[in-house]
């Protein structure tokens, strides 16, 4: 067999065998010196080195016009003799068996991992959303409507307290012999302030987020504000009204004909004081009170004129004008009686006050609100 054929066989065996790392320069210093005129080549099947004649091409070297081929154990891009100094994979990590992992594969694996995590998060979010839509923790529950209905019932009790205080104040204003002061109306003021606060507080209840409930609440709120204004007007009107009542309540008593002149003077003083008190009360904020006391003051003013004529006549009566004086006195008495009949009726006044109170009262609006809440709570 020729040396060329032996070289070819040897080259094929080297390619079939596993690649071995070329020894580094420091290790080559301990090997035997190679004759520059000779080159060793492995003998097929033995692994022993065979000396080749000088000038004979070595394995991996180009023959004739052939292009030079890198040794089988050379790493592309790495100088020959230092193969193995670079990591097994140029772009990726080792797969644990010395084989490089392609960078694209690494990216694909990381992308798949991230996709799996995203998918899990999306599922969790979907579950949370579905749970919220089913349970609706922000939604209005029957218990919320019941709580609101209970609050309305308590508000109704407070409104009743306001009415009771109002009745108490005006009962005293109509019957007392002295004018009222701020302490007499303190209870009523406190009651109406608490009523206003509780009315506004209903807006904070969860049930008020319901459109139907809120519409009914707005109707009630408008009514309650009007009622509060009505009560406040009565509170402001009470002192002046009580003063007029006290002035007009203590009528002088007639004792005997011998004290007629004295009695008439006391009556004149009484009428004057009553008229003054009524005129002050006629400026009251409450319209019913203002109208009543204004008419009563006008009546007192006319009665005062009649009384003055009577007093003047009594001072000028004598035997010559006795008959004419008695006739005139009778006419004045008739005028006084007519004035009394034309005077505003107190019972009619209190009836108007009651009608005004009923019109301003938010009771029906409260009932409607409570009815809506009870229906929603079922």
Secondary structure, DSSP 8 states (H G I E B T S, - for coil): --HHHHHHHHHHHHHHS-------HHHHTTS----TT-EEEE-TTT--EEEE-TT---TTS--TT------TT--TTS-TT-TTSS-S-SSS-B-SSS-B--HHHHHHHHHHHHHHHHHHHHHHHHHHHHHHHHH-TTS--HHHHHHHHHHHHHHHHHHHHHHHHHHHHHHHHHH-SS---GGGGHHHHHHHHHHHHHHHHGGGSGGGGSHHHHHHHHHHHHHHHHHHHHHHHHHHHHHHHHHHHHHHH-------GGGHHHHHHHHHHHHHHHHHHHHHHTT-SSHHHHHHHHHHHHHHHHHHHHHHHHHHHHTT--TTTHHHHHHHHHHHHHHHHHHHHHS--HHHHHHHHHHHHHHH--HHHHHHHHHHHHHHH-
